[in-house]
Amino acid sequence: MSNFQAIYQFHFHNVGQGLFYTGQIEDFLFVYDCGSRSLTSVVRAIDRWFSMYSSSKSTIDVLVISHLDNDHVSGLDYLLGRMSAKLVIMPYVSHFERMLLALRATRVPDWYVSFIKDPVDYLLGTQKIARIILVLPAGEEYEREGLAGPFRENDFANEHWEFRDELWRVLEPMLEEEKEETRQRWRTHLSGGKLRFRTHHGRVVPVAEWEFRFFVQKVEDSCLQKFRDCLHNLCNASELQEILRCKSKRNRVRKCYKYIIGTNNRLNATSLVLYHGPLNRARSITVECSNNIVFSYYPLRYCNAPEHCPGCLATLLSTLGAGQLLMGDLDLTKNYNDFSNHMRSELQSTALCLLPHHGSENSWEPTLMNDASKCHLWVASAGINNKRNRHPSPLVIHDILKNGNAFFWVNELTGLSLVYC
């Protein structure tokens, strides 16, 4: 990366199959996911990023975790060894879904097992995280009962959080799947002002003239119910950590997982989408590839030859929005209308979109290009040697280019940086 002296800069780091995204808005630092199938790649990226700020700032203001798959969080342990975070924002993921996610992972370290078992207690137990917000889907009933209101503009501020004991009766049914000790730990964290719930409504304005908005898509209840039933039949829903460490139990539970995938074709995990962008959308943006090729694309209109940047398959960039839409592992084929209605205004202001699930065709909905009509730069963060998953999908790339948009592949070799002026 070149030495841009700018106060609005954002980086898709070259970590391969995974995602590590960082942003600086004035002196506000945030991270969206930190993981890769290649631990070496994400460690190197963390070291490079840390070296940029270690002399001036060693605290992340907000760490957003889109979902709990290992390739999106594998670098957390190393990141928190180097930096602390004032606030973590992540979706609430139920006990049984966490078990499903754990079964998909292979050869995971001990810390990841602890993280999946109880993400809240693991993160707070590192002593590097001050507070956590768990985000729920629409959840009008939670707002009505007072458990989880919408996001407020000052939610990233270091204000005192209070939890009224009478709200526990509202929360307890939602946590009934959790182990008793997990429920008690969470109650302690809630009472101590270290944990709170929010629905995905509302917005946050952490610095002047910049907004954050969220959307949660949760896993289908029918999938989880099938998994519960199958699990109870096989092994009486044993302790998660015991199942993960016992090969015979793990193999038996994998049968449940394969059954669910077989009947559902694929599992769309609970995932947290982040939109962020300037409230004043008249911004110019500079894009920089990690091979030091730099080109400005707003408000100018021109076409760059693809050979100028090996990760860029096509560039035809015209009038843009100014926001960025980071989609985690959102499955756009499921409940697309819920997502598009929730993010209607933000879609019309989006300049760049991170494709869901590394550019998988199974998560793609072409209608998004019509709804985000000012978005002309589409990014996939995926590994080069990805024959099994075929990420990013040639079909998705074709759809993007056919509409006259630009596609950029962030991989092990090439990253992407944006600077707002």
Secondary structure, DSSP 8 states (H G I E B T S, - for coil): ------SEEEEE---SSEEEEEEEETTEEEEEEEEES-HHHHHHHHHHHHHHHTTT--EEEEEE-----HHHHTTHHHHHHH-EEEEEEEE---HHHHHHHHHH--S--HHHHHHHH-HHHHHHHTT-EEEEEEEESS-HHHHHHTSSEEE-TTTTS-------GGGHHHHTTTTTTS-HHHHHHHHHHHHTTSEEEEEEEE-EEEETTEEEEEEEE---HHHHHHHHHHHHHHHTT--HHHHHH-HHHHHHHHHHHHHHHHHHSS----EEEEEEEESS----EEEEETTS-EEE-SS--EEE-GGGSTTEEEEEE-S---EEEE-TT--TTSSHHHHHHHTHHHHTTEEEEE-GGGG-GGG--THHHHHTTT--EEEEE--SS-TTTTSS-HHHHHHHHHTT-EEEEE-SS--EEEEE-
